[in-house]
Amino acid sequence: MTSRTQPVILYDVPFSQPVREVMWLMLYKQMPFEMVLINPGSKGENGSRHPAYLAKNPGGTILTIEERDTGFVLGEAHAIMCYLSNKHGWKDVYPADHQLCAKVDWYLRYHHRNVRVGSRNPAIWQLHSSPWPTLPHTSRSGNCSRVIPTFSISAPSPTEPAACCGHCL
């Protein structure tokens, strides 16, 4: 296998939203990966506090990737997505232009500390609004009834298609 097709190891737990972000990117880009389930907070053999896992990711957080061919290890979903996009030249998801790239980086950080954290508590939904417009969208299975936030590297447009929210895939 070449390094392009050799599966990357994902040390993860599938119900984690950041894990799903990385998995969706890899599936979208048809990049093979192998999942190794990790038990968050456990010191057991497959735990995120086990010495073997901490040797790979000293923070003990979920998600971590490991490249089989190079042995390179990296944690944190957004860092992983940026790394994979840069390494493989995925300019359609992570632009080469430094200013556009900075806007993507801004949104990744905004999402992590605001959208994602705020979505954990429905009471916050009423208090915390996103700066982005929402649009109904079309999924592979037809029109989706959900309205989801859209994000544009430039100005959001009412005619801009939204990405599928995932519930209808």
C-alpha positions in Angstrom: 0.0 0.0 0.0 1.1 3.5 -0.7 1.1 6.1 2.1 -2.0 7.7 0.4 -4.0 4.5 0.7 -2.5 3.0 3.9 -5.2 3.4 6.6 -4.6 6.1 9.2 -5.4 4.8 12.7 -8.1 6.8 14.5 -8.1 6.3 18.3 -11.6 7.3 19.1 -15.1 6.9 20.4 -17.7 7.2 17.6 -20.3 9.1 19.6 -17.9 12.0 20.0 -18.8 14.9 17.8 -15.2 15.9 17.0 -14.5 12.3 16.0 -17.4 12.4 13.6 -16.0 15.6 12.1 -12.8 13.9 11.2 -14.5 10.7 10.1 -16.8 12.6 7.8 -13.9 14.5 6.2 -12.0 11.2 5.7 -15.1 9.5 4.2 -15.8 12.5 2.0 -12.2 12.4 0.7 -12.3 8.5 0.5 -9.3 8.3 2.8 -9.0 4.9 4.4 -8.9 4.7 8.2 -9.0 2.1 11.0 -10.8 2.7 14.2 -9.4 1.8 17.6 -12.0 2.3 20.3 -10.8 4.2 23.3 -12.6 4.4 26.7 -12.6 8.1 27.7 -11.1 8.7 31.2 -10.3 5.0 31.8 -6.9 3.8 32.9 -7.7 0.3 31.5 -6.0 -1.2 28.5 -8.0 0.8 25.9 -8.5 3.8 28.1 -7.5 7.4 27.4 -5.6 7.5 30.7 -3.6 4.3 30.0 0.2 4.9 29.7 0.3 3.6 26.1 -2.4 6.1 25.0 -0.8 8.9 27.0 2.5 8.2 25.2 0.7 9.0 22.0 -1.4 11.9 23.3 -0.2 13.3 26.6 -3.4 15.3 27.0 -5.4 12.0 27.1 -8.1 13.6 24.9 -10.1 11.8 22.2 -9.4 11.9 19.1 -5.9 11.0 18.1 -4.6 9.8 14.7 -1.5 7.8 13.9 0.0 7.4 10.5 1.2 3.9 10.1 3.9 4.7 7.5 5.5 7.7 9.3 4.5 7.0 13.0 3.3 10.6 13.1 0.7 11.1 15.9 -1.6 14.1 16.3 -4.6 14.9 18.6 -7.5 17.4 18.5 -10.1 17.1 15.7 -9.5 20.6 14.1 -5.8 20.2 14.1 -6.2 16.8 12.5 -8.5 18.1 9.8 -6.2 21.0 9.0 -3.2 18.7 8.9 -4.8 16.1 6.6 -6.1 18.9 4.3 -2.7 20.5 4.0 -0.9 17.2 3.6 -3.2 15.9 0.9 -3.8 19.2 -0.9 -7.6 19.2 -0.2 -8.0 22.9 -1.2 -11.7 22.4 -1.6 -12.1 22.0 2.1 -9.1 24.0 3.4 -8.1 26.8 1.1 -4.5 27.7 0.1 -5.1 31.5 0.3 -3.9 32.7 3.7 -6.8 35.0 4.4 -9.4 32.5 3.4 -7.6 29.9 5.5 -7.6 32.2 8.4 -11.4 32.5 8.1 -11.8 28.7 8.2 -9.4 28.6 11.2 -11.5 31.3 12.9 -14.7 29.3 12.4 -13.2 26.1 13.6 -12.2 27.8 16.9 -15.6 29.6 17.1 -17.4 26.4 16.5 -15.5 24.5 19.2 -16.0 27.1 22.0 -19.4 28.5 21.0 -21.6 26.4 18.7 -20.5 23.0 20.0 -20.4 23.9 23.7 -23.7 25.8 23.4 -25.4 22.9 21.7 -25.0 20.7 24.7 -27.7 22.6 26.7 -31.0 23.4 25.0 -31.5 26.4 27.3 -28.5 28.0 25.7 -30.0 27.6 22.3 -32.3 30.5 23.0 -29.5 32.7 24.4 -26.7 32.0 22.0 -27.2 32.9 18.3 -24.8 32.1 15.4 -23.7 35.0 13.1 -24.5 32.8 10.1 -27.8 32.5 8.3 -29.7 29.3 8.2 -31.2 27.6 5.1 -33.2 24.5 4.4 -31.2 22.1 2.4 -31.4 19.1 0.1 -29.8 15.9 1.1 -29.1 12.7 -0.8 -32.5 11.4 0.3 -34.4 14.5 -0.9 -35.4 17.7 0.9 -34.4 17.7 4.6 -36.9 19.4 6.9 -34.2 20.6 9.2 -32.7 24.1 9.0 -29.0 24.2 9.6 -26.3 26.9 9.8 -24.4 27.7 6.6 -20.9 29.0 6.5 -19.2 30.7 3.6 -15.6 31.7 3.4 -16.9 34.9 1.7 -20.2 36.5 2.5 -23.1 34.0 3.1 -25.7 34.1 0.3 -29.4 33.0 0.3 -28.7 30.9 -2.8 -25.7 29.1 -1.3 -26.3 25.4 -0.7 -26.0 24.2 2.8 -24.2 21.0 3.8 -26.4 18.2 5.0 -27.0 18.1 8.7 -26.4 14.3 8.7 -29.7 13.2 10.1 -31.0 12.3 6.7 -28.0 10.4 5.3 
